[in-house]
Amino acid sequence: MSTTHLSDRPATTPGDTSFFGHPKMLASLFSVEMWERFSFYGMQGILLYYMYFTAAQGGLEIEQGLAAGLVGAYGGGVYLSTILGAWLADRLFGSERVLFGSAVLIMAGHIALALVPGIPGLIAGLVLVGVGSGGLKANATALVGTLYGEKDERRDAGFSIFYMGINAGALIGPLVTGWLQESQGFHWGFGAAAVGMALGLGIYAMGRGKLPEAAHHVPNPLPAAQRTRYGLIFLAIAAVVAVLLATGAVNAENLAMSMAYAAIGASVLYLGLIFSSSKVTGIERKRVVAFIPLYIASAAFWALFQQQFTFIAVYSEEKLDRNLFGWEMPAAWVQSINPVFIIIFAGVMAALWTRLGNKQPGSALKFSIGLFVMGLAFLAFIPLAGSGKTPLLALVGILFLFTLAELFLSPIGLSVTTKLAPQAFHTQMVALFFLSVSLGTTLAGILSGLYNPQDELPYFIGIGGTAMALAVGLAAASPAIKKLMAGVR
């Protein structure tokens, strides 16, 4: 078994600058992610409305608060399923093959949403898309990490460019599905998401053979003698889940909280496995300790940021003035505002980190800034509280703060995770980062249920103020965290 860390096995030489100063394979990897984002965000843009709109409007008439919690639980489930995708990549198939299979599942899920009516189509579609997206996310990120050595100063900039490229899909998706939902119906919108994923899969399949050997590497192969044992473990887990659902112990009302507990439990289990592994060195353990406060900050950030699909989706439908010169913009189009800003400013941030080189702020400080700005974005709702419609330009300004916060934390989080990961747990550490996103996304659904349109100030002050307090604490701890990172920035 190779003991070389995947992030130390660059697919290209350091002199490969053929894609905007970065390795050319970066373009291939974000092409499949771009179309996956088109399908995923296109579906997310109309999902909540599909769940709580009346039957006359084409919806399923689920109570609005419950629907928001279910959307949060679904989003959390997507990131929770990165565990399975990461484990399959690290132990059995390698990241590239898991990514391809996951893309097929995503396409099948969107087809189910488009063609199967009612609750059965919703359940089948969300399970397939959730599992597939989880497998694709962790492994696409891990493969980007193979393009750079640990000390390559282009690394953070490369992840920012990757982030900018895939957000092109996130921009177009809600525009297409939102327009189709209003003009043709929800199932046409879901069908467009399926077509987008099919395009991404086709493009990726054509260039699949050109990926480097590192993309197919299995970091910690599972011995053949243990495969039966692990197969029985997976069957036992599936049986437990089935029993919980069949008996009603886990149901629609408590699914979001159950998902949050699952994310916390899985994170604790993962950390325990990593710390107890004989394959993890002393320096690697210190780096994992440094990751823990970043995990907490990430979960807090996503609990606010992912409210774009819960609280802000409802806010956009009910309180936002969407009238543009006598034409009412589809509410789902609000989901495309953030990707517009990402596309504009991700390149600026990438250039900034490249220019600063080793003078740029450390990862912990970047996290702190991102979380602080995210809290500030919620405080910016305070002047808009009360009766009356919110001007579209005001929400655009708030979503600009969302974007700025995201650029300080999300691509940096992906990058620092691949650098802090022990060599035997490379993709699984990426999954651990996504578990923080899972927890935060689930909390976004739970927290949105606390919003009271008749008394908005406590919601905005409580959530925004808590995030800013956590950011200040993280900034104060950043020197200690930097020391634990043992040379990783």
C-alpha positions in Angstrom: 0.0 0.0 0.0 1.3 3.4 -0.9 2.0 5.7 2.0 2.0 8.9 -0.1 -0.6 11.5 0.9 -2.8 12.2 -2.1 -2.4 15.9 -1.7 1.4 15.2 -2.1 0.9 13.3 -5.3 0.1 16.1 -7.8 -1.3 15.0 -11.1 0.7 17.5 -12.9 4.1 19.1 -12.5 4.4 22.4 -10.6 5.1 24.1 -13.9 1.7 23.1 -15.3 -0.1 26.5 -15.6 -2.2 25.8 -18.7 -5.6 26.7 -17.0 -5.4 30.3 -15.8 -2.1 29.5 -14.1 -3.3 26.2 -12.7 -3.2 22.5 -13.8 -5.4 21.8 -16.9 -7.2 19.0 -15.1 -8.9 21.6 -12.9 -11.1 22.4 -15.8 -12.3 18.8 -16.2 -13.1 18.4 -12.6 -15.2 21.5 -12.2 -17.1 20.8 -15.5 -18.9 17.8 -13.9 -19.4 19.8 -10.7 -20.8 22.7 -12.7 -23.6 20.6 -14.2 -24.2 18.9 -10.9 -24.6 22.3 -9.3 -27.0 23.2 -12.1 -29.2 20.2 -11.3 -28.8 20.4 -7.5 -29.5 24.1 -7.1 -32.1 24.1 -9.8 -34.0 21.5 -7.8 -33.3 23.2 -4.5 -34.6 26.5 -5.9 -38.2 25.1 -6.3 -38.1 22.2 -3.7 -39.5 24.1 -0.7 -42.3 25.6 -2.8 -43.2 22.2 -4.3 -43.6 20.9 -0.7 -45.7 23.6 0.8 -47.6 25.1 -2.1 -51.3 24.0 -2.5 -52.4 21.3 -4.9 -54.0 24.0 -7.1 -50.5 25.5 -7.4 -49.0 22.1 -8.2 -47.6 21.5 -4.7 -47.9 18.8 -2.0 -49.6 21.0 0.7 -47.1 20.1 3.4 -47.2 22.5 6.4 -44.7 25.3 5.7 -42.7 25.0 8.9 -42.5 21.2 8.5 -41.5 21.6 4.9 -38.6 24.0 5.8 -37.4 21.5 8.4 -37.5 18.7 5.8 -35.6 20.8 3.3 -32.9 21.4 6.0 -32.9 17.7 6.9 -32.6 16.7 3.2 -29.7 19.2 2.8 -28.0 17.8 5.9 -28.5 14.3 4.5 -26.7 15.2 1.3 -23.6 16.1 3.3 -24.0 13.3 5.7 -23.9 10.8 2.8 -20.4 12.1 2.0 -19.3 9.5 4.7 -20.4 6.7 2.5 -18.9 8.2 -0.7 -15.6 9.0 1.0 -15.3 5.5 2.6 -16.0 3.8 -0.7 -13.3 6.0 -2.3 -10.7 5.5 0.4 -11.2 1.8 0.9 -12.6 0.2 -2.2 -12.8 2.1 -5.5 -10.9 5.4 -5.5 -12.4 8.8 -5.8 -12.8 8.8 -9.6 -15.0 5.7 -9.9 -17.2 6.8 -6.9 -17.6 10.2 -8.5 -18.9 8.7 -11.7 -21.3 6.3 -10.0 -22.6 9.2 -7.9 -23.4 11.3 -10.9 -25.5 8.5 -12.3 -27.5 8.3 -9.1 -28.1 12.1 -9.2 -29.5 11.9 -12.7 -31.8 9.1 -11.7 -33.1 11.0 -8.7 -34.0 14.0 -10.8 -35.8 11.8 -13.3 -37.8 10.3 -10.4 -38.8 13.8 -9.2 -39.8 14.7 -12.8 -41.8 11.6 -13.7 -43.2 10.1 -10.4 -46.0 12.2 -8.9 -46.7 12.9 -5.3 -44.9 11.8 -2.1 -43.4 8.6 -3.6 -41.6 10.6 -6.3 -40.4 13.1 -3.7 -39.0 10.4 -1.4 -37.4 8.4 -4.3 -35.9 11.6 -5.9 -34.5 13.1 -2.7 -32.9 9.8 -1.6 -31.2 9.2 -4.9 -30.1 12.9 -5.3 -29.0 13.0 -1.7 -26.8 9.9 -1.8 -25.4 10.8 -5.2 -24.6 14.4 -4.3 -22.9 13.3 -1.1 -20.7 10.9 -3.0 -19.8 13.4 -5.7 -19.1 16.3 -3.4 -16.3 14.7 -1.3 -14.6 13.0 -4.2 -14.6 16.0 -6.6 -13.0 18.0 -3.8 -10.5 15.3 -3.1 -9.5 15.0 -6.7 -8.8 18.8 -6.9 -6.5 18.3 -4.0 -4.4 15.8 -6.0 -3.5 18.6 -8.4 -1.4 20.5 -5.9 1.5 19.6 -3.5 1.0 20.6 0.2 3.3 23.6 -0.1 2.0 24.8 -3.5 0.9 28.4 -2.9 -1.6 28.2 -5.7 -3.7 25.7 -3.7 -6.2 28.1 -2.1 -6.5 30.1 -5.3 -7.1 26.8 -7.2 -10.0 25.9 -4.9 -11.4 29.4 -5.3 -11.3 29.0 -9.1 -13.0 25.6 -8.8 -15.6 27.2 -6.6 -16.2 30.0 -9.2 -16.6 27.5 -12.1 -19.1 25.3 -10.3 -21.2 28.3 -9.3 -21.9 29.0 -12.9 -24.2 26.0 -12.7 -25.6 27.2 -9.4 -26.5 30.5 -11.2 -28.2 29.0 -14.2 -30.0 26.2 -12.5 -32.6 28.2 -10.4 -33.2 30.6 -13.4 -34.2 27.7 -15.6 -36.2 25.6 -13.1 -37.8 28.7 -11.6 -39.1 29.9 -14.9 -40.2 26.4 -15.9 -42.0 25.9 -12.6 -44.0 29.1 -13.0 -44.7 28.7 -16.7 -45.1 24.9 -17.1 -45.2 23.4 -13.6 -42.9 21.8 -11.0 -42.2 18.6 -12.9 -40.8 20.4 -15.9 -38.4 22.2 -13.6 -37.3 18.9 -12.1 -36.9 17.5 -15.6 -34.6 20.3 -16.6 -32.4 19.4 -13.6 -32.2 15.8 -14.9 -31.2 17.1 -18.4 -28.4 19.2 -16.8 -27.0 16.3 -14.9 -27.1 14.1 -18.0 -25.0 16.8 -19.8 -22.5 16.9 -17.0 -22.2 13.1 -17.0 -21.7 12.9 -20.7 -19.0 15.6 -20.7 -17.2 14.0 -17.8 -17.4 10.5 -19.4 -15.7 11.8 -22.6 -12.6 13.1 -20.6 -12.6 10.5 -17.9 -9.8 8.5 -19.4 -7.5 11.5 -19.4 -7.4 11.8 -15.6 -4.1 11.0 -14.0 -3.3 7.8 -12.1 -3.5 9.7 -8.8 -7.3 10.1 -9.4 -7.7 6.3 -9.3 -5.5 5.7 -6.2 -7.1 3.9 -3.3 -5.4 5.4 -0.2 -6.3 2.7 2.4 -7.4 -0.4 0.6 -9.8 -2.7 2.5 -8.3 -6.2 2.8 -10.4 -8.9 1.0 -10.8 -10.8 4.3 -12.6 -7.9 5.9 -15.1 -7.2 3.1 -17.7 -9.7 4.4 -17.5 -8.1 7.8 -18.0 -4.6 6.5 -20.9 -5.8 4.3 -22.7 -7.1 7.3 -22.1 -3.9 9.2 -23.7 -1.9 6.3 -26.6 -4.3 6.3 -27.1 -3.9 10.0 -27.1 -0.1 9.7 -29.6 -0.3 6.9 -31.8 -2.6 9.0 -31.7 -0.2 12.0 -32.7 2.7 9.8 -35.5 0.7 8.3 -36.8 -0.2 11.8 -36.7 3.4 13.0 -38.7 4.6 10.0 -41.2 1.7 10.1 -41.9 2.1 13.8 -42.2 5.9 13.5 -39.3 6.5 15.9 -38.0 8.7 13.1 -40.7 10.6 11.3 -41.3 13.7 9.3 -41.7 15.9 12.4 -38.4 14.8 14.1 -36.4 14.0 11.0 -34.4 17.3 11.1 -33.3 16.8 14.7 -32.5 13.2 14.1 -30.3 14.2 11.2 -28.5 16.7 13.4 -27.8 14.0 16.0 -26.6 11.7 13.3 -24.2 14.3 12.0 -22.8 14.9 15.5 -22.5 11.2 16.2 -20.8 10.5 12.9 -18.4 13.3 13.5 -17.4 12.1 17.0 -17.0 8.5 15.6 -14.9 9.7 12.8 -12.6 11.7 15.0 -12.3 8.7 17.4 -11.3 6.4 14.5 -8.7 8.9 13.3 -7.2 9.6 16.7 -7.0 5.8 17.6 -5.5 4.7 14.2 -2.0 3.5 14.3 -1.5 4.9 10.8 -1.8 8.5 12.1 1.4 10.1 13.2 1.8 12.5 16.1 2.0 15.6 13.9 -1.1 14.4 12.0 -3.0 14.1 15.3 -2.1 17.7 16.2 -3.4 18.8 12.8 -6.7 17.0 13.4 -7.0 18.7 16.8 -6.5 22.1 15.0 -9.3 21.1 12.7 -11.9 20.7 15.5 -12.5 24.5 16.1 -12.7 25.0 12.3 -15.4 22.3 12.2 -17.4 24.1 14.9 -17.0 27.4 13.1 -18.0 25.8 9.8 -21.2 24.3 11.3 -22.2 27.7 12.7 -21.5 29.4 9.4 -23.6 26.9 7.4 -26.5 27.1 9.9 -26.9 30.7 8.8 -25.8 30.5 5.1 -28.0 27.6 4.2 -31.1 29.5 5.3 -31.1 30.7 1.7 -33.2 27.5 1.0 -35.4 27.8 4.1 -36.0 31.2 5.7 -34.9 33.3 2.8 -36.9 31.2 0.3 -40.1 31.8 2.3 -39.1 35.5 2.8 -38.6 35.9 -0.9 -42.0 34.4 -1.7 -44.0 36.3 0.9 -42.2 39.6 1.9 -39.9 40.5 -1.0 -41.0 43.0 -3.6 -40.1 41.1 -6.8 -41.8 43.6 -9.1 -39.4 44.6 -12.0 -41.0 47.2 -14.3 -44.4 45.6 -14.0 -43.2 42.0 -14.2 -42.9 39.8 -11.1 -39.7 37.9 -10.9 -40.0 34.2 -9.9 -39.1 33.8 -6.2 -36.7 30.9 -7.1 -34.5 33.4 -9.0 -33.4 34.9 -5.7 -31.3 31.7 -5.3 -29.2 32.8 -8.3 -28.1 36.1 -6.7 -25.4 34.5 -4.6 -23.8 32.6 -7.5 -23.7 35.8 -9.6 -21.6 37.4 -6.8 -19.5 34.2 -6.5 -18.6 34.3 -10.2 -17.7 38.0 -10.0 -15.7 37.9 -6.8 -14.2 34.4 -6.5 -11.6 35.2 -9.2 -10.8 38.4 -7.3 -10.3 36.5 -4.1 -8.2 33.8 -5.9 -6.0 36.5 -7.3 -5.7 38.2 -3.9 -4.5 34.9 -2.2 -2.1 34.3 -5.0 -0.7 37.8 -4.8 -0.3 37.7 -1.0 1.3 34.2 -1.1 2.8 33.4 2.3 1.6 36.8 3.7 -2.1 35.9 3.5 -4.0 35.4 6.7 -4.0 31.9 8.1 -7.0 29.6 7.6 -8.4 30.1 11.2 -8.4 33.8 10.7 -10.1 33.5 7.3 -12.8 31.3 9.0 -13.3 34.0 11.7 -13.8 36.7 9.1 -16.3 34.6 7.2 -18.3 33.8 10.2 -18.3 37.4 11.4 -19.6 38.7 8.1 -22.2 36.0 8.0 -23.5 37.2 11.4 -23.4 40.8 10.1 -25.6 39.8 7.2 -28.4 38.7 9.6 -28.1 41.9 11.6 -28.6 43.7 8.3 -32.2 42.4 8.2 -33.0 44.5 11.3 -33.8 47.8 9.5 -36.2 45.8 7.2 -38.2 44.3 10.1 -41.9 45.2 10.4 -44.7 45.4 8.0 -44.3 46.2 4.3 -42.4 44.7 1.4 -38.6 44.4 1.4 -37.0 46.2 -1.6 -35.2 43.7 -3.9 -32.0 45.8 -3.8 -31.9 45.5 0.0 -31.9 41.7 -0.2 -29.3 41.8 -2.9 -27.1 43.7 -0.6 -27.6 41.2 2.2 -26.8 38.3 -0.2 -23.6 40.1 -1.2 -22.6 39.8 2.5 -23.5 36.1 2.3 -21.2 35.7 -0.7 -18.3 37.6 0.9 -18.6 35.4 4.0 -18.7 32.3 1.9 -15.6 33.2 0.0 -13.6 33.6 3.2 -14.7 30.2 4.6 -16.0 27.6 2.1 -13.2 27.2 -0.5 -10.7 27.8 2.3 -12.3 25.1 4.3 -12.1 22.6 1.5 -8.4 23.5 0.9 -7.3 23.4 4.6 -9.1 20.1 5.2 -7.1 18.4 2.4 -3.9 19.9 3.9 -4.7 18.8 7.5 -5.8 15.3 6.6 -3.8 12.3 7.7 -2.5 10.3 4.7 -4.7 7.3 5.5 -7.8 9.4 5.9 -7.6 11.8 3.1 -11.1 11.6 1.5 -12.7 10.8 4.8 -11.3 14.0 6.3 -13.0 15.9 3.4 -16.2 14.0 4.5 -15.6 15.2 8.0 -15.6 18.8 6.8 -18.8 18.1 4.9 -20.3 16.7 8.1 -19.9 20.2 9.6 -21.9 21.4 6.5 -24.4 18.6 7.2 -24.9 19.7 10.7 -25.1 23.4 9.8 -27.6 22.7 6.9 -29.9 20.7 9.2 -29.7 23.5 11.8 -30.7 25.9 9.0 -34.0 24.1 8.6 -34.5 23.9 12.4 -33.7 27.5 13.1 -35.9 28.8 10.3 -38.8 27.4 12.2 -38.1 29.9 15.0 -38.6 32.8 12.7 -41.8 34.8 13.6 -42.8 37.3 10.9 -44.8 39.2 13.6 -41.7 39.6 15.8 -38.6 39.5 13.7 -36.0 41.3 15.8 -35.2 38.5 18.3 -34.5 36.1 15.4 -32.1 38.4 13.6 -30.3 39.7 16.7 -30.0 36.2 18.3 -28.6 34.4 15.3 -26.5 37.3 13.9 -25.1 38.1 17.4 -24.2 34.5 18.2 -22.3 34.1 15.0 -20.3 37.2 15.5 -19.4 36.2 19.1 -18.2 32.8 17.9 -16.1 34.6 15.2 -14.4 36.8 17.8 -13.6 33.7 19.9 -12.1 31.9 16.9 -9.9 34.9 16.0 -8.6 35.0 19.6 -7.7 31.3 19.4 -6.1 31.5 15.9 -2.5 31.7 17.2 -2.9 28.5 19.1 -4.6 26.8 16.2 -1.8 27.8 13.9 0.7 26.2 16.2 -1.2 22.9 16.2 -1.3 23.0 12.4 2.4 22.3 12.4 3.4 24.3 9.3 0.1 24.1 7.4 -1.4 27.5 6.6 
